[in-house]
Amino acid sequence: MTADTGGTMQSQGTSFNFSYEGDSSAPSSSMSIDKLFPALLECFGIILCGYIAGRANIITSTQAKGLGNFVSKFALPALLFKNMVLLDFGNVIWPFLWSILLAKVSVFVIVCVLTFIVASPDSRFSKAGLYSIFATQSNDFALGYPIVEALYQNTYPEYLQYIYLVAPVSLMLLNPIGFAFCEIQKWKNQGNHQQSKLRIMGLVVLQVLKNPIVFMVVIGLIAHFVLHQTIPAFMTEFVDGLANSFGGAALFYLGLSMVGQLGKLTRSTVVTLILLITAKLLLMPLICKDMVDLLDNSNTSALNHSSLSNYAFLYGVFPTAPSVAIYAVYYNTELEVVTSGMVISTFLSAPIMYVSAWLLTIPWMDPQVLMNSLQNVSFNISIVSLVALVWTIGVMFLSKKFNRLPHMFTVNLFVAQCLTCIGMIAWNFVVKGDNFIGQVLTFTLLCTSLYSTYVWPGLIALSLVLLKRFEDLKVSPGVFVIAGWGIPAFVTALLLISGEKMSDTIDSLFFYGNLQRICTTVVVALSILLGGGSLVCLSRGSWAQNDQIQEGNSAEDLMTEVEPESQSLFEPAVTHPGACLICDCAPPQPMPDMIISTNMNNTPTALAGQCENGCESTDCLLVQVEELQQVADRQVARHLILCLLLTVSLLANLSSCLWLLFNRVPGRLYLELEFFCAVANYGQGFLSFALFGLDKHLIILPFKKRLYRLWYGKKQEEQMDLPEDIRMTCTQFTKYHKDQCCHDIVKKRRCGKRTMVDCFLGCELVEWLQQVGLAQDVGEAVLYGTRLQQGGVLQHIKQEYDFQDSRLYYRFIS
C-alpha cells in the first residue's frame, strides 16, 4: 500500500511532512547530488575495468587470486589499523552504533532461522552460516566509503568513521557464528566425528584470530590508546602507502571476481538468490532505519536524528562484500549462489543508492508535483502492463492450461491484475472530476482487484503445497476462487460502509485514510504469512523430483491409454534388419542441413533399417504423449518464482503501511518506497508476461522454427562448418561412448500401429552423462547433449525441439 506523496499529506487533521522537520533549508542543501554521481562513476568504472580485464583474460583467475590476497591481507588491514589509531571516539553516537549492530544481528538471525527451517539436513548448518554472512557483511570500505564521503563530507564528516566501527565489530561478532555453523557441518559430514565440539570451537576462534582484518583492528585499538591517536612519523608513509592502495585495487578485484558468475545460475538457485537479495537490499535497510528510529533517543536535534536515520538506510543498501565468496570457496558451499548474488546485489544497489541520495539532497518538494508524478507513474505503468496481461491471458487460454491446476488460480490472478490496471487507468480520469458516484464505483473496482492481487499469491502457494502432498486438491477449487475474490470484496465493502473519504487526496490507496491503511496491513500480512508458510513447506521437500516422477508416470499412463493393452509399448533395444524405425505414415523428406554428421564429408549416414525422415504425423503416439505432457505440465518452478516475487512486493507494501502508521514524519526516503510500491502494484503484468506470456510450445518454438525456415530456406545447398569443440565432442562420443549409451538408455518404443522407433528421453541422457562422468552436473549435461544435436548425432523425433532435460523423445541419427 502506498500513501499520498506530497511534501505534506493531510490525514484526519494530521500533517505529514516529507522534508526535514520544520526546516526546508536544512543542511541537505549542501549535500550535492553532483558529488555522488562522480563517486558512483569512479567505483563502477573501476569495477567495469576489472571485469573487462578478466573477461578478456588479460588477468587470469590465478593472478586475480593474488590480487585478492593483497587486498584482504595487506591493504585492508593497513587501512583499518590507520583509522582505528586516528579514530575520535568522542564524536561517536553510540546508540546509532548499537542500532546498526542490532539490525545486523536481527537480519542474521532471521536468515539463519529460515535457512534451518527450509534447507535439507545434509547441508543445513553450512548454508545457514554462509547465507547469514551474505546478508549482513557489506562492502563497506571499497564501495560504501566513497559514496558516504561524497554525500556527507561537507555536512556530517563524523559519519565516515562509523564504517570503521561497524564493519570490524560485525566481522568479530557475526562472522564467527557463521564460521561455527560451517565447521559443525564439516564435522557432521565426516561421519566418524573424530573432532570434539570443543575442538571445533577452538578452530573457529583460531580462524577468527588469524584473520588479518580482525587482528589489525585489535592492534589498532590498542595503539589508539598507547600512541594517543597518533601514528609514529617513521610508520606514517608506510601505512599510508598500503592503505591508499586499497580503494582502486579492491574495486578492480571485485570486477575480476564477477567474470562468469551469472553463467553458473541454475533453476534451483534462483529462488535462494531472490530471498538473499531481498534480505540484503530490502530487509536490511528498512530494519537499520527502524532500529535507529527506535533506539537513538539521545539526539536533541530532530534534524540530526532524521539524518542518522537516513544514513542508516543508505548503509543497509551497501552490497555484499566479495570476501563472502572466499568463505564459500573455503567451505565448498553454495559458491554459485554467493558469487551470483554478489554480482546482482552490487549492480542493484547502485540505482537504489542514487535515488535515495537524490531524494535526500532535494531542498524542498512541491506536494502537488509529487502527487501528480506518482499518479502519472501508476497510470503509464498500468497501460503497458494491461497490454502484457491481455497477451498472457490469451496465451493461457490458447495453450488450454486455464482449466488445469494450478493454472486455473493463476488465471484468476492475471484477471485481478488486469482489472487493477483498468481501475487505475479509469481512476486517472475520474479523480479529476466531481462525479462522486463515478469515483466510488471506480474505487470499488480498483480496491477489490488490488486486494485480490494481494490474496492470490498466498492461495496459489497453498495450492502448490496441496498438489504436492496429495497429488490433487482436497478442497474444491471453488473455495479458492471464493476466497480470492470474496475477501477483497468484503474488505472493500467495509471501507465503503465505515470509511471516511479523504477529500484532499488523489491517491486511490489513501482514499479512506488510516482505516484503509489498517485494512491493507491486515490483508497483506495474512497473505505474506500464508504464502511464506506455503513456500517454506514446498522448500522442505524435493518438489522438483516428485513432480518429474509424477509427470513421467502420467505420460506413461497416457501412452497406455492410447495403445491397446495387448500391444507392448517397450521392448528391448534390438534392431531388426529392414524394420522401419519411424512412423510408416510419415512422408519422406530430406534431413535438414542443420543436422550434420560427424563424418568429414558432412554426409548424414542412416543406420540399417532406419528411415531418413522425421516423425511429422499427428498420429504418432510419442508425439501425442509429448503434446499431452505439455498441457499437463504444472510449471511448478514458474509458479514458485511468481509467488516468491509477489510476496517480496507484498513485503514492500507492508513496510510502506507500517512506515506511515508509526512515523508521524515519514521522511523523504519514504517516497522511494512509495514509488517502488506503485511499480510493484501496477506493474505485475510485466512479471506475469515474463513467466507465462512466452509459452515455449505455443510461442517460442514455432517462432524459432519459422525463423529457421526463413533464414535457411535460401541456403539449402550450403553446408555449415561445425566449431571445433562441437566436432571433437561428437567424434569422441560416437567413437567411445555411443554403443554403451545405446545399450543403457535406448529403448524400442511404439510410435504407430505397426512401427517402432529406437529412442530415449532427454532426461535419461542427462542422467547417463553424469553417471559415466562426461558431465559434472545437469547444466554441463544439457550443453553436451546440445553439442551432439548440433553435430548431427541425435535429434528430436519430430525435429522440433532443441535438446532439453525433459521427457521429450530423441533418437540417434548417425
Salt bridges, closest charged atoms under 4 A:
ASP240 OD1 - LYS82 NZ 3.11
ASP293 OD2 - LYS289 NZ 3.28
ASP293 OD1 - HIS305 NE2 3.60
ASP296 OD2 - HIS305 ND1 3.49
GLU334 OE2 - LYS127 NZ 3.68
GLU556 OE2 - ARG807 NH2 3.29
GLU563 OE1 - ARG750 NE 3.32
GLU571 OE2 - ARG750 NH2 3.90
ASP584 OD2 - ARG754 NH2 3.08
GLU626 OE1 - HIS796 NE2 2.92
GLU627 OE2 - LYS798 NZ 3.91
ASP695 OD1 - LYS401 NZ 3.04
ASP725 OD2 - ARG787 NH2 3.66
ASP744 OD1 - HIS743 ND1 3.30
ASP758 OD1 - LYS748 NZ 3.11
GLU764 OE2 - ARG749 NH2 3.67
GLU800 OE1 - LYS705 NZ 3.86
ASP802 OD2 - LYS704 NZ 2.60
